Amino acid sequence: MIKGERTEDSTIKEGTVNYDIRFYALVPGRKESAKLIINVESQNDFYPGYPLIKRGIYYCSRMISSQYGVEFIDSHYEWIRKVYSIWICANPPKRRKNTISKYAIREEKLIGKSAEKKANYDLLTVVMICLGHSGDDNYGGILKLLDVLLSSKREPEEKKRILQNDFGIQMTRTLESEVRNVCNLSKGVEERGIAIGIERGIEQGILSSIENLMETLKLTAKQAMEALKVPEAEQPKYASKLKQSFDE
């Protein structure tokens, strides 16, 4: 069973996190149903300027801390629900294509053999799903399913045919409508990615020009930016990028 949850998480000191998707899920078939909190993120840029896995762990941490006053109160930490942050990466580097990696808390016995009940520490898991293309031995199952659904190059009819023939998913009117919506979303993501790429290319060109002027004419960063007529409002951004470049 799945229940949608608000996608905005705000705190006074830690700011606001906007999740792509967040929902509760009940896992049946147990004496006591496991209530999970699951976040799903679609990521087009695998290198956004920081390790993506750290953002996933941060999202899990926020979903745990935000349970206070909702899932548990006072010192009832036994009521904390397990959280998942699942990242679907559309454009990972070559070495990560068609891979699925899981990051979780595990017990390590340093001395002795005493074991803690897993449910008491297994509270967060990050899953990185890195999509690829056919021609790889790993291309199948969920990797193929997501690649087909999220592809901006496949038409809805082709997606429907693959879903029916390869995965045994029978098309209903509702499901056909969802497939078409995903097609539109995929194309929108691709267009946004192209726009971001162009913007980053322009920024990199300006940054290179600043560095060249500083080196050849012995100008300060401020003087170089003024010579290139970089808007004053954007100068702190380039100054910060220059500092990062010099620090590396």
C-alpha positions in Angstrom: 0.0 0.0 0.0 1.3 3.4 -0.9 0.3 6.8 0.5 1.6 10.1 -1.0 3.3 12.5 1.4 4.2 16.2 1.1 7.4 16.8 -0.9 8.5 19.9 1.0 10.4 19.6 4.3 11.3 22.8 6.1 13.1 23.6 9.3 14.2 26.9 10.7 17.9 26.0 11.0 18.4 23.6 8.1 16.3 25.3 5.4 14.0 23.6 2.9 14.4 20.3 1.0 12.1 19.7 -2.0 11.8 16.0 -2.8 10.8 14.9 -6.2 8.6 12.1 -4.8 8.0 11.1 -1.2 5.5 8.5 0.0 4.7 6.0 2.8 4.6 2.3 2.0 3.2 -0.6 4.0 4.8 -4.0 3.5 2.2 -6.7 4.1 2.9 -10.4 4.9 4.4 -9.9 8.3 3.1 -10.2 11.9 3.5 -6.4 12.1 3.4 -4.4 8.9 6.6 -2.5 8.1 5.8 1.2 7.5 8.5 2.7 5.2 9.1 6.3 4.1 10.4 6.3 0.6 11.9 9.2 -1.5 12.5 8.8 -5.2 14.7 11.3 -7.1 15.3 11.6 -10.8 18.8 13.0 -11.5 20.1 14.1 -14.9 23.5 15.4 -13.8 25.6 12.8 -12.0 28.3 15.4 -11.2 26.4 18.5 -9.9 29.4 19.8 -8.0 29.3 17.4 -5.0 29.1 13.6 -4.4 25.5 12.6 -5.2 25.5 9.8 -2.6 26.1 12.4 0.2 22.9 14.2 -0.9 21.1 10.9 -0.7 22.3 10.3 2.8 21.4 13.8 3.8 17.8 13.3 2.4 17.5 10.1 4.5 18.7 12.0 7.6 16.2 14.7 7.1 13.4 12.1 6.6 14.4 10.5 9.9 14.6 13.8 11.9 11.3 15.1 10.4 9.5 12.1 12.0 9.7 13.7 15.4 6.3 14.9 16.4 4.7 12.9 13.5 5.8 9.3 13.9 7.2 9.5 17.5 7.2 11.9 20.4 9.4 12.4 23.5 11.9 9.6 23.8 9.9 6.9 21.8 12.7 6.3 19.3 11.5 2.8 18.9 8.7 4.3 16.6 11.2 5.7 14.1 10.4 4.4 10.6 13.0 3.2 8.1 13.6 5.6 5.2 14.8 5.0 1.6 16.2 7.5 -0.8 16.2 6.0 -4.4 18.1 7.9 -7.1 17.4 7.2 -10.8 20.4 8.6 -12.6 19.8 9.1 -16.4 23.3 10.1 -17.5 25.9 8.4 -15.2 29.6 8.1 -16.2 30.4 5.0 -18.4 31.8 3.0 -15.5 28.5 3.4 -13.6 26.0 2.6 -16.4 23.7 -0.3 -15.9 24.5 -0.6 -12.2 22.5 -0.5 -9.0 24.3 0.2 -5.7 22.9 0.2 -2.2 24.3 2.1 0.8 23.0 1.2 4.3 23.9 0.9 8.0 25.3 -2.4 9.0 26.6 -3.9 12.3 30.3 -4.6 12.7 31.3 -6.8 15.6 34.6 -5.6 16.9 34.9 -7.7 20.0 32.5 -10.6 20.9 29.6 -12.1 19.1 26.6 -10.2 20.6 24.2 -9.1 17.9 21.7 -6.2 17.9 18.3 -6.7 16.3 18.6 -5.5 12.7 15.4 -3.5 12.9 17.0 -1.2 15.5 19.8 0.1 13.4 18.7 -0.6 9.8 17.0 2.8 9.5 18.2 4.3 6.2 19.2 3.0 2.8 20.2 4.9 -0.3 19.9 3.2 -3.7 21.6 4.5 -6.8 20.1 3.2 -10.0 22.4 4.2 -12.9 20.7 3.7 -16.3 22.5 2.6 -19.4 21.6 1.1 -22.8 21.3 -2.4 -24.4 24.5 -4.3 -25.2 25.5 -4.7 -21.6 25.0 -8.0 -19.7 23.4 -6.1 -16.9 20.8 -4.5 -19.1 17.6 -6.2 -18.0 15.0 -6.2 -15.3 14.4 -2.8 -13.5 17.3 -1.2 -15.5 15.7 -2.0 -18.8 12.2 -1.1 -17.6 13.3 2.4 -16.4 15.5 3.0 -19.4 12.5 2.3 -21.7 10.0 4.3 -19.6 12.3 7.4 -19.2 13.7 7.3 -22.8 13.1 10.6 -24.7 13.9 8.8 -28.0 11.2 6.0 -27.8 7.7 6.8 -28.9 4.8 5.8 -26.7 3.7 3.0 -29.0 7.2 1.4 -28.8 7.2 1.7 -25.0 3.8 0.1 -24.8 4.9 -2.8 -27.0 8.1 -3.4 -24.9 6.2 -3.2 -21.6 3.7 -5.8 -22.9 6.0 -8.2 -24.6 9.1 -8.1 -22.3 7.5 -7.4 -19.0 4.0 -8.8 -19.3 2.4 -5.5 -18.4 -1.0 -5.3 -19.9 -2.0 -1.8 -21.2 -5.1 -0.2 -19.8 -6.4 3.2 -20.7 -5.0 4.6 -17.4 -1.6 3.0 -17.9 -1.4 4.1 -21.6 -2.1 7.7 -20.4 0.7 7.4 -17.8 3.1 6.1 -20.4 2.4 9.1 -22.6 2.8 11.5 -19.6 6.2 9.9 -18.9 7.2 10.4 -22.6 6.4 14.1 -22.3 8.3 14.3 -19.0 11.4 12.6 -20.5 11.4 15.1 -23.4 11.1 17.9 -20.9 14.0 16.6 -18.8 16.2 16.2 -22.0 15.4 19.8 -23.1 16.1 21.1 -19.6 19.4 19.2 -19.6 20.4 20.7 -23.0 19.6 24.2 -21.6 21.7 23.6 -18.5 24.5 22.3 -20.7 24.5 25.5 -22.8 24.4 27.7 -19.7 27.3 25.8 -18.1 29.3 26.0 -21.4 28.8 29.8 -21.4 29.9 30.1 -17.8 33.0 28.0 -18.5 33.9 30.2 -21.5 33.7 33.3 -19.4 35.7 31.7 -16.6 38.5 30.7 -19.0 38.6 34.3 -20.4 38.9 35.7 -16.9 41.8 33.3 -16.1 43.5 34.1 -19.4 43.4 37.9 -18.8 44.7 37.4 -15.2 47.6 35.3 -16.5 48.6 37.3 -19.7 47.9 40.9 -18.5 48.5 40.3 -14.8 45.1 41.6 -13.9 43.2 40.9 -10.7 40.1 38.9 -10.9 38.0 42.0 -10.4 39.9 43.9 -13.2 39.5 40.9 -15.6 35.8 40.7 -15.0 35.3 44.4 -15.5 37.3 44.2 -18.8 35.0 41.5 -20.0 32.0 43.5 -18.8 30.8 40.7 -16.5 27.6 42.1 -14.7 28.4 43.1 -11.2 25.7 40.8 -9.8 27.4 37.8 -11.3 31.0 38.6 -10.3 30.8 36.9 -6.9 29.8 33.7 -8.6 32.8 33.7 -10.9 35.1 34.8 -8.0 34.0 31.8 -6.0 34.6 29.4 -9.0 38.0 30.9 -9.5 38.8 30.3 -5.8 37.7 26.7 -6.1 39.9 26.3 -9.2 43.0 27.7 -7.5 42.4 25.6 -4.4 42.3 22.4 -6.4 
